[in-house]
Amino acid sequence: MLLLDDDDELPESPVPSEVVLAARVGLNGLQAIDAALVCHAKPTWLKVARVVHEALDAGGFAVEDDTVDLHVRRVVSLVASGKLELQGNLRRPRWGEVRLPNDDGR
């Protein structure tokens, strides 16, 4: 699992090194990160940290602050777009949980 403390929290705004990383991976890379995050989510609740860890592994990313923050920020984006559902505090990956949306109208 990710080497995050229980109190680790995603900063409100990306730090400059995270912005540089996002620019380096480009739009195609961000879309690939999004796809990996959705692929590793399940219909049942999973910790954000777990989904991010699996997506980092799948993408061959090192577990570093910038890459973790970028992936968590992409989870925020996926929740906002309705591709993932959230319970808990999304900015605290060890506390927040996500799942694939239910298709049964609930």
C-alpha positions in Angstrom: 0.0 0.0 0.0 1.0 3.6 -0.2 3.3 5.0 2.3 0.8 7.6 3.6 0.1 8.5 7.2 -3.5 8.6 8.4 -3.4 12.4 8.5 -1.9 12.9 5.0 -4.2 15.3 3.1 -4.2 16.4 -0.5 -3.3 20.1 -0.8 -6.1 22.4 -2.0 -4.0 23.4 -5.1 -1.4 21.5 -6.9 2.2 22.3 -5.9 4.5 23.4 -8.8 6.2 20.0 -9.1 2.8 18.3 -9.5 1.9 20.8 -12.2 5.2 20.0 -14.0 4.4 16.3 -13.7 0.9 16.7 -15.1 2.4 18.7 -18.1 5.0 16.0 -18.6 2.5 13.2 -18.8 0.2 15.3 -21.0 -3.4 14.8 -21.9 -3.0 11.2 -23.1 -1.1 10.4 -19.9 -3.8 11.9 -17.7 -6.5 10.0 -19.6 -4.4 6.8 -19.0 -4.2 7.6 -15.3 -8.0 8.1 -15.2 -8.6 4.8 -17.0 -6.3 2.9 -14.6 -8.1 4.5 -11.6 -11.5 3.5 -12.9 -10.2 0.0 -13.8 -9.0 -0.6 -10.3 -12.1 0.7 -8.6 -14.8 -1.9 -7.8 -18.6 -1.8 -7.3 -17.8 -2.0 -3.6 -16.1 0.7 -1.5 -12.3 0.7 -1.6 -10.0 3.1 0.1 -8.7 5.9 -2.2 -5.2 4.9 -1.2 -5.7 1.4 -2.4 -7.1 2.4 -5.8 -4.3 5.0 -6.3 -1.6 2.4 -5.3 -2.9 -0.1 -7.8 -3.1 2.6 -10.6 0.4 3.7 -9.7 1.7 0.1 -10.1 -0.2 -0.4 -13.3 1.2 2.8 -14.8 4.8 2.1 -13.6 4.9 5.3 -11.5 7.2 5.6 -8.5 5.4 6.2 -5.2 6.5 9.8 -4.6 4.5 12.8 -3.3 3.9 14.3 -6.7 2.7 11.2 -8.4 0.5 10.2 -5.5 -1.0 13.7 -5.3 -1.6 13.8 -9.1 -3.4 10.4 -8.9 -5.5 11.5 -5.9 -6.3 14.8 -7.8 -7.4 12.7 -10.8 -9.7 10.7 -8.4 -11.2 14.0 -7.3 -11.9 14.7 -11.0 -13.5 11.3 -11.6 -15.8 11.8 -8.6 -16.8 15.3 -9.9 -17.6 13.8 -13.3 -19.7 11.0 -11.8 -17.3 8.2 -13.0 -16.7 7.3 -9.3 -18.8 7.7 -6.2 -17.3 8.9 -2.9 -17.8 8.4 0.8 -15.7 10.1 3.4 -13.0 12.6 2.9 -11.5 12.3 -0.6 -8.6 14.6 0.2 -7.4 12.1 2.8 -6.7 8.9 0.8 -6.6 6.6 3.9 -10.0 7.9 5.0 -11.9 8.4 1.8 -13.4 5.6 -0.2 -14.6 5.3 -3.8 -16.5 2.8 -5.9 -17.9 2.5 -9.4 -21.4 4.1 -9.6 -24.4 1.8 -9.1 -26.4 1.2 -12.3 -29.6 0.1 -10.4 -31.0 3.6 -10.1 -30.2 4.1 -6.4 
